[in-house]
C-alpha cells in the first residue's frame, strides 16, 4: 500500500486534518481560549434576548477560527504554487502559523506568499460585513458583523511592518527588491518587530493603569502579543546572523599558500566558491584540506576546513 508519509507536527499540538498535503494542527491553548470566549460572549447574547446564546457564541468562535485557518491556507496555496514544501499549519492562542520549509527564492515570491494571508483575511472580513448589512437587525447580523470586523482587524494587525508578522515579511521583500540585500530586509523588519513588542507592553500597562477588569485583560493580551513578537523578531535576527556569517565565507579569501606540499590527492574546489555553495561543496566531498583552482585549472591555494569553521564563528573571513 502506498501513501503520503505523515510528518510529525509541533510538540504538544494535535492533528485535525490536512490541506494541500500540509497537516493542520491545533494547540490546546486555542481550545481553552475558545471555551473562555464562549463563556464571556454567551451572557452578552443572552442580554440581547437571543435564543440559545451560548450556542450562538460557540458558532461565532468556530467561524472566527475558520477565518484564521483560511488566512493560513492562503499562505499554503501561494507557497505551493512556487513549488515550496509546506510542512504544517498550526492554530494557536494568537492565531496561526504556516511552516514553510526553505526560503523564498526572490523578493516577489516572498511578497506574494506573505501578503496572501492578510489579503484573505481582508476579503473574508469584507464579505462578512456585506452579509451583515444584508441580514438587517438581529442575532445573525451581529454574528456576521463580529466576524467581519475581527477579520479586518486581523488583516490590519498582520500587515504591521515587523517580523514575525506577515507585514514584516512584506517589508523584508520590499527592501530586498530595492537594495538586493535580503538580510538587510530581515534585520530592519526584525528590529521593527522588537519595537512593536515593546509598544504592545506599554499599551497594556497604560490600559491596566486605567483600572478595571478590562484593563487587566488588555494587559494580559498585550503581554502575550509582546512575547510572541519579541521571540519571533529575535529568531529572525538569529537567522539573519547565521546567514550573514555563511554569506561572508569566500574560498579565495581563506586560501593559504600551497608551498611544496603534494596536492595530487586533495579534492579540488573552484576558488570563487562562497556562501551556501561553498558549504554544499565541502559537504559533498568531506576532507580536511582542499585545493583551490581558478577557472583555468591553475592552483590558487589551499582551503583548510578548520579555517573555514573559524571564519564562520568569527563572522568574517
Secondary structure, 3 states (H helix, E strand, C coil): CCCCCCCCCCCCEEEEEEECCEEEEEEHHHHHHHHHHHHHHHHHHHHCCCCCHHHHHHHHHHHHHHHHHHHHHHHHHHHHHCCCEEEEEEEECCEEEEEEECCCCCHHHHHHHHHHHHHHHHHHHHHHHHHHHHHCCCHHHHHHHHHHHHHHHHHHHHCCCCCCCHHHHHHHHHHHHHHCCHHHHHHHHHHHHHHHHHHHHHHHHHHHHCCCHHHHHHHHHHHHHHHHHHHHHHHHHHHHHHHHHHHCCEHHHHCECCCCCCCCCCEEEECCCEHHHHHHHHHHCCCCEEEEECCCCCEEEEEEHHHHHHHHHHCCC
